[in-house]
Amino acid sequence: MSFYRRIPYLLLILLLLFLVPISQGRGEENADSQTDETKADVRVTELRARISPQLEIVLPSGNIYEHFVINFNNLELTFNLSFSVLGNTLGGDITFAYPSFLLSPYVTFYQSLDFESYFAPQISGDDIVLVPTTKYITRKRGVDLGLRYVLFSNFSLVPSLLISDTFKGSLTENRVLEDGVDLTPQFGLVYDSVRAEDTDTKPIFTGLYWETTFGVRYRNDFNTPVELNSETMFLLYHNIREKWFFEERLSLISPLKIWEKRLASIYSLGGFDSIRGYEEGSINALRFLSLSTNIEREIFDGRELRLRMFKRFVRLHQYRIFFLSDVLFTQDRLRLENPIEEYCSVGAGIAFSLSGREKTHFQIRLSAAQALTEAFAPIVYFRTSLFKFETSL
């Protein structure tokens, strides 16, 4: 069965899993119409969609994320910074947006660095070949010019132009491997209803985020097409009576057409951001579909413990146990008829929150995930996330 023929079946399974819980929980949500709600900031990275806390640290990969928003009159400034200790990567961006009722223009400036890698994935014929021996540095910097048009509540059309200057150089041979400017006109469809409820006591995220983007990448000018890409990001949060919590994440990225094979995008997968239980960067693919599920149960029924930390009282509460499951389908060859590689992992964990004044919450999650299709030992993950709802998420 080809890669795309499996997608409808997987989406149908997701729909069936959440059809009953959503219908059961809707009455509870309507009954509590006075619940405080704050719009959550969903950030789309290269591999997935995620809610952005002000600060997040993930171990053992050593990933550090920082995010904050400043509003100056009608101008909104958004800052993002990411750093990976094991991946030797550093990236950041700043977005200037002018939100309005229907039209919201924005411009984003960004830069990313990959300090060194021990192999370079390349395409040879219909296969991906990993070329070792060279350490190289990759630098990408550019600007994203876009316009968000609100078609109706929570649904937007987002045309944009991405201009990216890419440089890759060998550290061992002192030579340039790649140097050029990518021009990528894009068109996106975005639905965003993700909200944070009850931000005064214990934040609970609910809602759906869905984004589909089509883009054509050119090299140096519009006469040299490289590839036509399609990306779909899906993120769903739902709870039943604030006791059972569900998180579903889907990422589907695939080239629809490739003109320049040597410049085609290759994705490095494995690890916390793509499939837990597998080593960072252990999987390479031209196209992939990833499905991630978290099922959480709050325990102790709202009990909390008051602690004194840094001369202030904080509440230890929102204790949860959770189970996780990740599935990844990849292809490392150009033709859709080629075999599909499948990767699976399962795991479990515990979580709790530390909450202070001014709508500040510090969430701590400890989990372990086991790869089912590779001979990896279980990997333990530790994630801390800081949410401060007094300012914009």
N, C-alpha and C positions, 0 to 999 in steps of 0.2 A: 504494500500500500504506500503511495507516495506521501511526501511530507504534508502537503496541503489537504489531502483527503482525510487525514486524521483529525484536523483541526475542528470541523463541525461536531464530531463525536465528543471531543474534550470539552468544548463549550457547552454542549447539551448536558454533560455530566455536572458541570459547574452550576448550570441553571437548576437542575433537579435537586442538587444538594441544598440550594439556598431558597428555593421556592416556598417550601413549608416554613422554615424559620422566619422569613421575611413576612409572610402572611400572619404568623402567630404574633410577631413582635409589633406589628403596625398599630394594633389597638393600644398597646402600652405607650407607644410613642405619642399617639394622638391625645391620650388621657393626660399626659404630662406636658401640656402645651406651654407651660411657663418655664421650662428648662432653659437655663442660660446657654446660649450658643455663641461660639466664636469660629470664624472661618479659619480652617487649617491650611497652611501653605504646603501644597504638594509639589515636590521638586522632581523633575524627570532627569535622570542621569543616563549615561550611555547604555546601561543594562536594565534599569528598572525605574518604577515610580515609587517615591517614598515620601512620608511626612517629614518635614524639616524641623527638628528642634533647634534651639539656640546653640546647643553644644552636644556633641555625641562622640563617644569613644568606644571602639570595638576592638576586643582582643580575641585571639592572639595575633591577628593581622596588623594591629597597631593603626587602624584607620581612625583618623580624627576629622570630624566635620564641625564647621562653625557657620552659623547662619544668623543674620539679623536684618531688620528692616527699620529704616528711618523715614518718617514722613515730614516733609517741609512744604507747608501750604498744600498745594495740589500735586506736588512732585513726590514720588515714592522711590526711594533708593534701597536696593536689596544687595547685600553682600554675602558671598558664599566662599568658603575656603575648605579645601580637602587635602589631607596628607596621609600617605600610607608608608609606614615604616618598613615593612617587608617588601612592598612593591616598589619602593624607591620612587614614588610619584608625588608630585605636588601640583595643585591646580587651584584656580580661583577665578571669580568673575564678579562684576558689578553691573547692576541693571538700573537704568533710569527709565521710569515709567510715568506716564501721565494718565491715571485712570479717569474715565468719564462714564457717562451713562451707557453709551453704545460703542464708542470708538476709544481705544486705549493704545496709543502708540508707545513703543518702547525701543530702547537700544541697549544691548549688552556687550560689554567688553570682557574678554576672557583670555586666559593663558594657562597652559598646562605643560609640565615637564616630566619626562620619564628619564631618570638619571642614568640607569644602566639596565641592560637586559642581556641574558646569556644565549638567547637564540632569537632569530627573526623568522616569523612565519612567512612563507612565500608560496605562490601558486605555481605549480608545474603541471601542465596539461589540465587534468580535472581534479588534481589532488592538492592538498596543502602539505608542503614540505617544511620541516623545521630545520633551519640552518643554524648550527651552533657556532662556536669559536669566536664570534665578535661581540664585544661590548659596545653598545651605542647609546647615544643620547637623542631623544626625540623632543622637539619643542613645537608646540602648536599655539598660535595666538591669533586672535581675530575679533570680528565684530558681527553681531546678529541684529539686523534691522527688521522690526516686525510691527504688525498692527493687529490688535485683538478686537474683533467685531462681535458684540453680544447679539446673537440671533434671537434667543429667548432665555428665560431664567436658567442659569447654570450652564448654558450651551453657547459656545463661541466658535467662530471661524478665525484662523490665525495664519494669514500669509506672511512670509518672511524671506529674507535674503541673508544667507550665512556666508561670510567671507573669512577664510581661514588660511593663514600662512604656515606651511608645514616645513620643518627642517629635520633631517635625520642624518647624523654623522657617526662614523666609526671611531671609537676611542682607541682602538688598538692599531688601526691602519692610518689614522689621521686623514680620512677622506670623506667626502660628502656622498651619502647613499641616496638621499632624496631631498629635493628642494623645489618648492612650487607653491602656488596659491590656488586653493580650491574655492570655486564659486558654486553655491548650492541654493537655488530657489526652492522653497518649500511651501507646502500648503497643509495645514493641520485642522482637524476637527476635535474639539475638546469639550467634554462634559465633566463638571466638577461640582459635586454636592457634599464634599467631605467637610464635616464640622467637628469641633470639640465642644462637648456638652459638659455642664456642671464644672466649669473651670475654677470655681471658688474652692471646692472641696476635693474632687477627684476627677481629672479629665477623662472623658470617654469619647473615643472617636467613632463617628458613624458617617455613612455616606458612600458614594461611588465616584471614582475618578476614572475616566476613560479618555484616551488620546490616540488618534490615528494620524500619522504624518506621512506624506509622500514627498520625496525630494530627488532632484536630479543633480548630481555632482559633476562639475566640469573642472578641468585643470588649466589654469592660467587664463583661458578665455572661453567664450561660449561656443567656440568651434571644436572643442576637444572634450566630448562627453566621456565620463569615466564609468558611472553606474547610476541606475535608477533604483532607489531604495524605498521600502515600505516598513514603517515601525508602528506597532500597536502596544500601548501600555494600559494595563487594567489594574485597578486597586479598589477593593471592596472591604468596608468595615461594617459589621452588624453585631447587635447584641440582643439577647433575649432576657428581658426583665433584669438587666444589669447584673446577670450572674454568668451567663454563657456569652463568650465573645469569639467572633469569627473574623479572620483576616485572610483574604484571598488576593493573590498577586499573579498577574500574567504578563509576560513579555514575549512579543513575537517580532523578530527582526529578520528581514530577508531581502536580498537584492532581487529585483524583478528583471533586471537586464544589466549585463556587464559588458562594456566595450573595451576597457583597458584592464586586463587581468592583473598586471603587475602592480596596479594601484588600487585594487579592490580592497574593501574593508574586511579585516579579519578580527574576530572577537576572541578575547582571552577570558575564559570562564572558569568557574570553580571558586569556592569560598563563600563568605557570608552574603555577598551581594548577588549571587547567582544561584548556586546550589550548595547548601551547607553540608558538611561532612566530607567534602572533597578539597584537596589542597588548592591554594590560590594559584590561578593561572595554569592548572593542569589540563585544561580542555581547550582546544582551539576549534573554531567553526566559522564557516561562511554565513550560515543562517541557523537560527535556533528558536525554539519555543520552550519557555520555562514556566512552570506552574508551582506556586508555593502556597501552602495552607498552614495556618496556625489556628488551633482550637484551644481556647482558654476557659478556665473555670475559676471564678473568684471564690475563695474559701474564707471561713471564719465570719461570714455575714456582717461585714462592715466594722468589725472590731479594729481598734487602733491603739497604738502605744505612743505616749508623749515622751519625747526625749529632749534634753537640753544640749544643743550643739552650737558652738561659737557664740555663746551668750544669748542664744535665742531658742525658743521652743519649736520643735518640728514634730509632725505627726508621721509615725510609721504605720502604713495601712495599705489597702488595696492588694492584699496577698493573692497570688494566683499560681495555679499550676497550668502548664500548657503542653500540648503535643504538636509536633511539626512534621510536615512531609513536603519534600521537594522532588519534582520530576523535571528532567531536562531532555529534550529531543534536539539533536544537532545533525548537521550535514557538513562535511568537510570537502565536498566535491561540488562542481558547478551544476551538474544536471540534477533535476528534481527526482529522476527515476533511480538515482543511486541510493545505496542503503542508508538507513537512518540509525544513528547511534542513540541509545537510550541510557540515561543515568537516573538513579533513584536514591533517596536517602530518607531516613526517619530519625526522630529524636524526641526529646522531652526536656522540660525545664521548669524553673520557678521564677517568679517576679514579685516585686513589691515597690512601693512608692514612698518617698520622703517628701512631705509637703510643708511649706512654710507660709509666710504672709505674702500678700500682694500677688496672689495667684501663681505662685512659683512651685513647680513640682519636679522632683528628681526621680526618674524611673530607673530601676536596676533589674537586669534580666540575666540569668545564668542558665545556660542550656548545653546539651551535648547532642551531637548528630553523628549518625553512623551511615557511611556510604554502603549501598547494597550491591553495586556492580563492580566495585574495585576493592582491592585488598588494602584499604586504608584503616588505620586505627581510628576509634571515635575521636572527634575533635570537640573540645570544650570551648564555648563562646561566652564572653562576658561583655555586656553592652550597657552603657550608662547614657541616659538621655536627659537633658535639662530643658524643660518647657517653662517659659515665663509669659503668661497671657496678659500681663499688664500692658506690654507692648505688642506690636504685630508679630505674628508667628513667621 
